């Protein structure tokens, strides 16, 4: 697993500064989402989930749920609930958060 600096740094909602994830939970910086670049995290906090939905993404078909800031309601990204292809199963339970929606605090 790759690490990215200080594990205690936090990523916060850009809109309201609500803490969303720790840098130590950052798994990958090489994802894409609606607004462009996105990060994959092992955990996220202070979020609420939207409804489950099946979505065809670049790497295959998934069941996902949108994730939103629990404080201001900003849409942040999604959580992978189920991957239908064996080689994508590692994504299950992980969070994709758009970099345009978060800021990093040290």
C-alpha positions as CSV (number, residue, x, y, z in Angstrom):
1,X,0.0,0.0,0.0
2,X,1.3,3.4,-0.9
3,X,1.3,6.2,1.8
4,X,1.0,9.9,1.2
5,X,2.7,11.8,4.0
6,X,1.3,12.7,7.4
7,X,-1.4,10.1,8.2
8,X,-3.1,12.5,10.7
9,X,-3.7,15.2,8.1
10,X,-7.4,15.5,7.3
11,X,-9.4,16.0,4.2
12,X,-12.4,18.3,4.8
13,X,-15.5,19.3,2.9
14,X,-14.5,22.3,0.8
15,X,-17.9,23.9,1.4
16,X,-18.2,23.7,5.2
17,X,-14.9,22.3,6.6
18,X,-16.5,19.1,8.0
19,X,-13.8,16.4,8.4
20,X,-14.3,13.6,5.9
21,X,-11.2,11.4,5.8
22,X,-7.7,11.1,7.2
23,X,-4.7,11.1,4.9
24,X,-3.7,7.7,6.3
25,X,-6.9,6.3,4.7
26,X,-6.0,7.5,1.3
27,X,-5.4,4.5,-1.0
28,X,-5.1,6.0,-4.5
29,X,-4.9,9.4,-6.2
30,X,-5.7,7.9,-9.7
31,X,-9.4,8.0,-10.0
32,X,-11.9,10.1,-12.1
33,X,-15.3,11.3,-11.1
34,X,-17.9,13.8,-12.5
35,X,-15.8,16.9,-11.8
36,X,-12.5,15.3,-12.8
37,X,-9.8,14.0,-10.4
38,X,-10.8,11.9,-7.4
39,X,-9.1,9.9,-4.6
40,X,-10.0,6.5,-3.2
41,X,-10.2,6.2,0.5
42,X,-10.6,3.1,2.8
43,X,-12.9,5.0,5.1
44,X,-15.0,8.2,5.2
45,X,-16.8,9.9,8.1
46,X,-19.4,12.6,8.6
47,X,-21.2,11.5,5.5
48,X,-24.7,10.4,4.6
49,X,-25.6,8.0,1.8
50,X,-27.9,8.4,-1.2
51,X,-29.9,5.5,-2.6
52,X,-28.2,2.4,-4.0
53,X,-27.9,2.3,-7.8
54,X,-26.3,0.2,-10.4
55,X,-23.9,2.2,-12.5
56,X,-21.8,1.4,-15.5
57,X,-18.4,3.0,-15.0
58,X,-15.2,3.0,-17.0
59,X,-14.0,-0.2,-15.4
60,X,-17.3,-2.1,-15.3
61,X,-20.6,-2.4,-13.6
62,X,-21.1,-1.6,-9.9
63,X,-23.7,-1.0,-7.3
64,X,-22.8,2.3,-5.7
65,X,-24.3,4.8,-3.3
66,X,-23.7,8.5,-3.5
67,X,-22.0,10.1,-0.5
68,X,-22.9,13.6,0.8
69,X,-21.5,15.8,3.6
70,X,-23.5,15.3,6.7
71,X,-23.2,19.0,7.6
72,X,-24.0,20.9,4.4
73,X,-25.3,18.2,2.0
74,X,-22.6,18.7,-0.6
75,X,-22.2,15.7,-2.9
76,X,-18.7,14.4,-2.5
77,X,-18.5,11.2,-4.5
78,X,-19.7,7.6,-3.9
79,X,-19.1,4.3,-2.1
80,X,-18.6,1.0,-4.0
81,X,-21.1,-1.5,-2.6
82,X,-20.6,-4.3,-5.1
83,X,-18.4,-4.9,-8.1
84,X,-19.7,-7.4,-10.7
85,X,-16.3,-8.3,-12.2
86,X,-13.9,-10.4,-10.1
87,X,-10.9,-8.2,-10.8
88,X,-12.7,-5.1,-9.5
89,X,-13.8,-6.7,-6.1
90,X,-11.0,-4.9,-4.3
91,X,-13.1,-1.6,-4.7
92,X,-16.0,-3.0,-2.6
93,X,-16.5,-0.9,0.6
94,X,-14.1,1.9,-0.7
95,X,-15.0,5.5,-1.1
96,X,-14.3,7.7,-4.2
97,X,-14.2,11.4,-3.2
98,X,-13.8,14.2,-5.8
99,X,-10.8,16.3,-5.2
100,X,-12.7,19.5,-6.2
101,X,-15.0,18.9,-3.2
102,X,-12.4,18.5,-0.5
103,X,-9.4,20.4,1.0
104,X,-6.5,19.1,3.0
105,X,-5.7,20.3,6.5
106,X,-2.5,19.6,8.4
